């Protein structure tokens, strides 16, 4: 029996809608040219439905035009430092404080500049702006005379190239860093204008402290009715379920926990309908697991030496009774090197390598909500139980039934 054409077309449209939504969650800035051209086409085709869903359920706005699609995402938790911007290179080193400041200064200079700019000219503008007394008072200083400072600026520019704010016309950043040449860029002003994801313009913020300014940038409008307060809670919870690897109940306010207890099935079903993520509910919280394993910026388990070390340390922490010191973890890595070193890279078996191996493992475990750093070392979080040796169980709140926990939790999305 053949399927009616109408059902086939409806199914195809639904699949395209899901692909468009997942593309936006994975890359909230999609350009009409380059590797995301097909995703941009799908988003533009389903822009009205996507705009309505994100506005209603998350409070994120979606702007789509012929050049780019920009989902203005704000994370559910503003204080999470575990997913920094990274170099657009294989190493992918995280941005330092200096690089973040350089990024902001470069964006300000590009906003004031022309349709084309040379890297040397951009550097001059950044140096002038860096002379601001407020930056000096904060201990921030740039001359861009040292190689490491030029490397930082080159990393910022490559990030802007990846986002499509800049388009290289001639030259190479490595030549600029070595002092052997310059680089010319086109400035994509429409992409630049949509890069900032904030509810209020930075020039309108009068707060002084960093946390206060960040809160003011993303502050919601006045919530003067129960309906608006419930909507704000729903949007916050949905953002966290989409963004965070695990939503722990003990991190919620009393109002948020009460709302989630009543509306858990509705919230998770809406997310599943949009993305295909599957809710895994435990006594301690909820994780939205991706069966397709591609809607993530941090993977575990992962191939290679660092992935193997991280998995083995996860098993060690899962079996621990409370906090574990850094020294103990480094001793454990030395033991593991003697046992598994035949499969590890040569550098990982060098004396003293255990410190870096532990640090990289902890960066991944904290980013995935599996562990938390403490003054004395690191403490396992409940979701780490999935990596314990043997079976783990999932317990529904108020339910006596249990089932085996899958071992493939992933963080769902990244943001520029």
Phi, psi and omega per residue, in radians:
X1 nan 2.194 -3.120
X2 -1.414 2.596 3.111
X3 -1.423 2.328 3.114
X4 -0.962 2.526 -3.099
X5 -1.031 -0.653 -3.137
X6 -1.052 -0.709 3.126
X7 -1.185 -0.660 3.112
X8 -1.090 -0.797 -3.131
X9 -1.147 -0.690 3.101
X10 -1.104 -0.745 3.129
X11 -1.118 -0.691 3.124
X12 -1.159 -0.708 3.137
X13 -1.137 -0.712 3.119
X14 -1.106 -0.739 3.128
X15 -1.109 -0.705 3.114
X16 -1.153 -0.682 3.112
X17 -1.069 -0.770 3.111
X18 -1.089 -0.762 3.135
X19 -1.090 -0.681 3.124
X20 -1.140 -0.772 -3.140
X21 -1.107 -0.764 -3.141
X22 -1.144 -0.649 3.115
X23 -1.079 -0.727 3.126
X24 -1.167 -0.657 3.133
X25 -1.215 -0.562 3.133
X26 -1.390 -0.720 3.124
X27 -2.340 1.617 -3.063
X28 -1.144 -0.129 3.052
X29 -2.156 1.859 -3.094
X30 -1.970 2.194 3.133
X31 -1.646 2.648 -3.138
X32 -1.283 -0.253 3.089
X33 -2.050 2.796 3.081
X34 1.597 -2.791 -2.995
X35 -1.169 -0.333 -3.101
X36 -1.849 0.359 -3.087
X37 -1.085 -0.727 -3.126
X38 -1.185 -0.701 3.095
X39 -1.105 -0.712 3.095
X40 -1.061 -0.706 3.129
X41 -1.074 -0.750 3.130
X42 -1.149 -0.738 3.132
X43 -1.097 -0.745 3.130
X44 -1.118 -0.642 3.136
X45 -1.151 -0.606 -3.090
X46 -1.939 0.444 -3.007
X47 -1.019 -0.752 -3.069
X48 -1.097 -0.801 -3.130
X49 -1.171 -0.751 3.139
X50 -1.114 -0.756 3.132
X51 -1.043 -0.747 -3.139
X52 -1.149 -0.750 -3.094
X53 -1.127 -0.863 -3.085
X54 -1.176 -0.660 3.119
X55 -1.143 -0.744 -3.084
X56 -1.262 -0.700 -2.971
X57 -1.740 -0.410 -3.101
X58 -2.187 -0.338 -3.040
X59 1.377 0.123 3.082
X60 -1.465 2.392 3.101
X61 -1.625 2.624 3.140
X62 -2.163 2.157 3.068
X63 -1.999 2.212 -3.106
X64 -2.269 2.272 3.007
X65 -2.476 -2.991 -3.061
X66 -1.187 -0.322 -3.082
X67 -1.728 -0.615 -3.019
X68 -2.753 2.783 2.968
X69 -2.115 2.213 -3.073
X70 -2.212 1.982 3.005
X71 -1.620 1.974 -3.085
X72 -1.446 1.544 -3.087
X73 -1.555 2.431 2.916
X74 -2.138 2.305 -3.066
X75 -1.177 2.715 3.090
X76 -1.150 -0.531 3.118
X77 -2.105 2.035 -3.069
X78 -1.381 -0.310 -3.007
X79 -1.696 0.200 -3.101
X80 -1.423 1.990 -3.115
X81 -1.694 0.181 -2.935
X82 -1.547 -0.028 3.139
X83 -2.282 1.230 -3.084
X84 -1.310 2.889 2.910
X85 -1.096 2.596 -3.097
X86 -2.285 2.747 3.081
X87 -1.008 2.521 3.069
X88 -1.474 1.109 -3.139
X89 -2.572 3.021 -3.121
X90 -1.082 -0.672 -3.134
X91 -1.152 -0.668 3.089
X92 1.036 0.736 -3.134
X93 -1.089 2.433 -3.135
X94 -1.188 2.630 3.108
X95 -1.182 2.404 3.027
X96 -1.511 3.040 3.085
X97 -1.025 -0.726 -3.115
X98 -1.109 -0.692 3.140
X99 -1.174 -0.632 3.086
X100 -1.119 -0.739 3.113
X101 -1.121 -0.763 3.093
X102 -1.041 -0.689 3.119
X103 -1.056 -0.800 3.140
X104 -1.132 -0.735 3.131
X105 -1.155 -0.668 3.118
X106 -1.146 -0.736 3.117
X107 -1.098 -0.716 3.110
X108 -1.096 -0.726 3.137
X109 -1.163 -0.696 3.128
X110 -1.156 -0.617 3.140
X111 -1.113 -0.596 -3.128
X112 -1.512 -0.247 -2.959
X113 -1.525 -2.918 -3.096
X114 -1.640 -3.034 -3.098
X115 -1.284 -0.331 3.043
X116 -2.277 2.610 3.110
X117 -2.647 2.528 3.044
X118 -1.610 2.637 -3.126
X119 -1.083 -0.672 3.100
X120 -1.077 -0.694 3.105
X121 -1.171 -0.719 3.089
X122 -1.074 -0.698 3.117
X123 -1.079 -0.707 3.112
X124 -1.063 -0.771 3.125
X125 -1.099 -0.704 -3.140
X126 -1.130 -0.738 3.128
X127 -1.086 -0.729 3.114
X128 -1.091 -0.792 -3.129
X129 -1.198 -0.541 -3.129
X130 -1.222 -0.220 3.103
X131 -1.373 0.011 3.118
X132 -0.973 2.290 -3.118
X133 -1.010 -0.553 3.136
X134 -1.130 -0.664 3.092
X135 -1.196 -0.720 3.107
X136 -1.062 -0.709 3.132
X137 -1.136 -0.492 3.125
X138 -1.506 0.052 3.114
X139 1.444 0.336 -3.125
X140 -1.814 2.175 -3.109
X141 -2.476 2.343 3.102
X142 -2.343 2.275 2.956
X143 -2.081 -0.368 -3.097
X144 1.015 0.432 3.060
X145 -1.547 -0.456 3.138
X146 -1.534 2.680 -3.100
X147 -1.103 -0.699 -3.105
X148 -1.140 -0.549 3.080
X149 -1.219 -0.701 3.096
X150 -1.165 -0.620 3.067
X151 -1.085 -0.688 3.110
X152 -1.113 -0.762 3.122
X153 -1.134 -0.683 3.107
X154 -1.095 -0.676 3.106
X155 -1.114 -0.697 3.092
X156 -1.088 -0.792 -3.126
X157 -1.103 -0.710 3.133
X158 -1.155 -0.571 3.039
X159 -1.137 -0.734 3.118
X160 -1.179 -0.551 3.022
X161 -1.129 -0.725 3.128
X162 -1.120 -0.700 3.140
X163 -1.315 -0.223 3.133
X164 1.536 0.131 3.074
X165 -1.199 -0.652 3.097
X166 -2.034 2.648 3.030
X167 -2.317 2.108 -3.068
X168 -1.202 2.251 3.111
X169 -1.744 -0.793 -3.121
X170 -2.756 2.643 3.080
X171 1.694 -3.064 -3.074
X172 -2.642 2.421 -3.104
X173 -1.104 -0.594 -3.134
X174 -1.096 -0.647 3.113
X175 -1.134 -0.664 3.107
X176 -1.145 -0.759 -3.114
X177 -1.057 -0.689 -3.122
X178 -1.446 -0.080 3.133
X179 1.414 0.289 -3.055
X180 -1.787 0.002 -3.106
X181 3.135 -3.095 -3.126
X182 -2.260 3.061 -3.126
X183 -2.344 2.462 3.105
X184 -1.977 2.373 -3.106
X185 -2.231 2.576 2.805
X186 -1.497 2.454 3.095
X187 -1.784 2.074 3.121
X188 -1.501 1.634 -2.951
X189 -1.186 -0.596 3.132
X190 -1.182 -0.654 3.072
X191 -1.189 -0.755 3.108
X192 -1.014 -0.749 -3.095
X193 -1.128 -0.497 -3.104
X194 -1.680 0.106 -3.023
X195 -1.268 -0.699 -3.079
X196 -1.252 2.213 3.094
X197 -1.860 1.554 -3.118
X198 -2.566 2.628 3.133
X199 -1.458 -0.335 -3.098
X200 -2.355 2.537 3.125
X201 -1.149 2.391 -3.133
X202 -0.993 -0.567 -3.118
X203 -1.206 -0.255 -3.135
X204 -1.606 -0.095 -3.069
X205 -1.518 2.220 -3.112
X206 -1.833 -0.141 3.140
X207 -1.132 2.686 -3.071
X208 -1.757 -0.845 -3.069
X209 -1.220 2.712 -3.111
X210 -1.067 -0.889 -3.118
X211 -1.070 -0.690 -3.138
X212 -1.169 -0.699 3.123
X213 -1.169 -0.719 3.134
X214 -1.099 -0.753 3.114
X215 -1.109 -0.695 -3.132
X216 -1.190 -0.636 3.119
X217 -1.061 -0.615 -3.029
X218 -1.899 0.176 -3.052
X219 -1.120 2.423 3.069
X220 -1.320 2.875 3.032
X221 -1.211 2.905 -3.094
X222 -0.998 2.262 -3.123
X223 -1.754 1.495 -3.004
X224 -1.808 0.348 3.055
X225 -2.617 2.771 3.116
X226 -1.071 -0.658 -3.129
X227 -1.075 -0.766 3.129
X228 -1.184 -0.652 3.123
X229 -1.165 -0.733 3.113
X230 -1.143 -0.668 3.111
X231 -1.123 -0.728 3.119
X232 -1.098 -0.711 3.109
X233 -1.133 -0.757 3.136
X234 -1.058 -0.750 -3.123
X235 -1.187 -0.694 3.111
X236 -1.093 -0.797 -3.140
X237 -1.137 -0.707 3.119
X238 -1.132 -0.719 3.087
X239 -1.043 -0.744 -3.106
X240 -1.230 -0.654 3.093
X241 -1.149 -0.591 3.099
X242 -1.348 -0.634 -2.983
X243 -1.626 -0.764 -2.980
X244 -1.507 2.509 3.100
X245 -1.120 -0.613 3.111
X246 -2.480 2.347 3.022
X247 -1.780 1.846 -3.127
X248 -1.521 2.367 -3.112
X249 -1.082 -0.620 -3.057
X250 -1.288 -0.082 3.066
X251 -1.582 -0.112 -3.046
X252 -1.617 2.709 2.986
X253 -1.291 2.930 3.134
X254 -1.054 -0.728 3.140
X255 -1.148 -0.726 3.137
X256 -1.140 -0.736 -3.140
X257 -1.145 -0.715 3.115
X258 -1.109 -0.727 3.131
X259 -1.152 -0.772 -3.135
X260 -1.111 -0.664 3.115
X261 -1.049 -0.702 -3.131
X262 -1.353 -0.650 -2.946
X263 -1.972 0.281 -3.069
X264 -0.989 -0.836 -3.098
X265 -1.086 -0.701 3.141
X266 -1.146 -0.830 -3.101
X267 -1.084 -0.849 -3.099
X268 -1.197 -0.586 3.117
X269 -1.156 -0.692 3.115
X270 -1.095 -0.718 3.129
X271 -1.179 -0.723 3.125
X272 -1.091 -0.727 3.134
X273 -1.086 -0.599 -3.109
X274 -1.420 -0.691 -2.907
X275 -2.074 -0.378 -3.016
X276 1.502 -0.005 3.057
X277 -1.145 2.530 -3.075
X278 -1.969 2.270 -3.104
X279 -1.329 2.220 2.998
X280 -1.947 1.940 -3.023
X281 -1.804 2.203 3.070
X282 -2.094 3.032 3.122
X283 -1.116 -0.459 -3.057
X284 -1.700 -0.292 -3.085
X285 2.993 -2.872 -3.061
X286 -2.288 2.400 2.974
X287 -2.152 2.359 3.037
X288 -1.668 1.868 -3.010
X289 -1.633 2.432 -3.116
X290 -1.738 1.877 3.135
X291 -1.114 -0.464 -3.127
X292 -1.432 -0.283 3.045
X293 1.007 0.687 3.045
X294 -2.315 -0.098 -3.117
X295 -1.677 1.129 -3.023
X296 -2.707 2.684 3.014
X297 -1.957 -0.115 3.096
X298 -2.379 2.153 -3.105
X299 -1.928 2.545 3.028
X300 -2.780 2.249 -0.014
X301 -1.248 2.844 -3.101
X302 -2.420 2.608 -3.123
X303 -1.269 2.880 3.095
X304 1.643 3.008 -3.086
X305 -1.054 -0.861 -3.098
X306 -1.099 -0.674 3.095
X307 -1.115 -0.689 3.128
X308 -1.175 -0.764 3.121
X309 -1.074 -0.755 -3.136
X310 -1.061 -0.768 -3.137
X311 -1.123 -0.739 -3.139
X312 -1.176 -0.667 3.083
X313 -1.211 -0.573 3.074
X314 -1.084 -0.741 3.093
X315 -1.110 -0.684 3.125
X316 -1.124 -0.798 3.137
X317 -1.157 -0.658 -3.122
X318 -1.107 -0.503 3.135
X319 -1.542 -0.133 -3.091
X320 -1.343 2.682 3.101
X321 -1.795 1.331 3.123
X322 1.772 -2.722 -3.005
X323 -1.136 2.511 3.095
X324 -2.177 2.361 -3.097
X325 -1.371 2.767 3.073
X326 -1.066 -0.681 -3.140
X327 -1.049 -0.721 3.123
X328 -1.137 -0.697 3.130
X329 -1.139 -0.685 3.123
X330 -1.180 -0.656 3.065
X331 -1.105 -0.675 3.132
X332 -1.134 -0.657 3.112
X333 -1.130 -0.682 3.101
X334 -1.107 -0.668 3.082
X335 -1.144 -0.727 -3.136
X336 -1.157 -0.601 3.117
X337 -1.105 -0.662 3.103
X338 -1.181 -0.532 -3.096
X339 -1.513 -0.691 -3.025
X340 -2.047 0.106 -3.017
X341 -1.007 -0.425 3.121
X342 -1.097 -0.356 -3.137
X343 -1.782 -0.070 -3.051
X344 -1.679 2.845 3.080
X345 -1.188 2.776 -3.092
X346 -1.097 -0.721 -3.102
X347 -1.128 -0.532 -3.115
X348 -1.241 -0.278 -3.123
X349 -1.741 0.030 3.129
X350 -1.274 2.565 3.079
X351 -1.001 2.342 -3.137
X352 1.550 -0.116 -3.118
X353 -1.259 -0.290 -3.054
X354 -1.101 -0.532 3.137
X355 -1.103 -0.808 3.125
X356 -1.176 -0.672 3.130
X357 -1.094 -0.735 3.112
X358 -1.144 -0.752 -3.122
X359 -1.077 -0.768 3.133
X360 -1.147 -0.649 3.106
X361 -1.156 -0.750 -3.133
X362 -1.156 -0.634 3.101
X363 -1.040 -0.714 -3.141
X364 -1.272 -0.753 -3.102
X365 -1.136 -0.673 3.111
X366 -1.265 -0.626 3.111
X367 -1.121 -0.526 -3.137
X368 -1.595 0.091 3.123
X369 1.210 0.450 -3.113
X370 -1.717 -0.331 -3.141
X371 -2.665 2.855 3.102
X372 -2.368 2.464 3.112
X373 -1.311 2.516 3.120
X374 -2.267 2.881 3.102
X375 -0.986 -0.529 -3.107
X376 -1.671 -0.047 -3.117
X377 2.664 -1.924 -3.113
X378 -2.618 2.547 3.119
X379 -2.142 2.392 3.110
X380 -1.242 2.556 3.023
X381 -1.819 2.804 -2.999
X382 -0.933 -0.654 -3.092
X383 -1.133 -0.283 3.123
X384 -1.185 -0.253 -3.137
X385 -1.035 -0.408 3.135
X386 -1.150 -0.312 -3.134
X387 -1.789 0.142 3.063
X388 -1.254 2.652 3.092
X389 -1.227 2.264 -3.095
X390 1.772 -2.947 -3.074
X391 -1.489 2.554 2.953
X392 -2.098 2.793 -3.085
X393 -2.178 2.678 3.048
X394 -1.866 2.235 -3.121
X395 -2.086 2.141 3.070
X396 -1.339 2.396 3.071
X397 -0.996 2.209 3.135
X398 1.367 0.169 -3.074
X399 -2.163 2.376 -3.119
X400 -1.572 -0.091 -3.129
X401 -1.447 2.783 3.118
X402 -2.567 2.852 3.106
X403 -2.618 2.886 3.099
X404 -1.196 2.518 3.105
X405 -1.560 2.315 3.032
X406 -1.169 2.785 -3.072
X407 -1.984 0.834 -3.094
X408 -2.456 0.606 -3.139
X409 -1.145 2.422 3.128
X410 -2.348 2.648 2.910
X411 -1.238 2.473 -2.963
X412 -1.414 -0.670 -2.953
X413 -2.625 2.797 2.996
X414 -2.041 2.936 3.113
X415 -2.546 2.515 3.113
X416 -1.263 nan nan
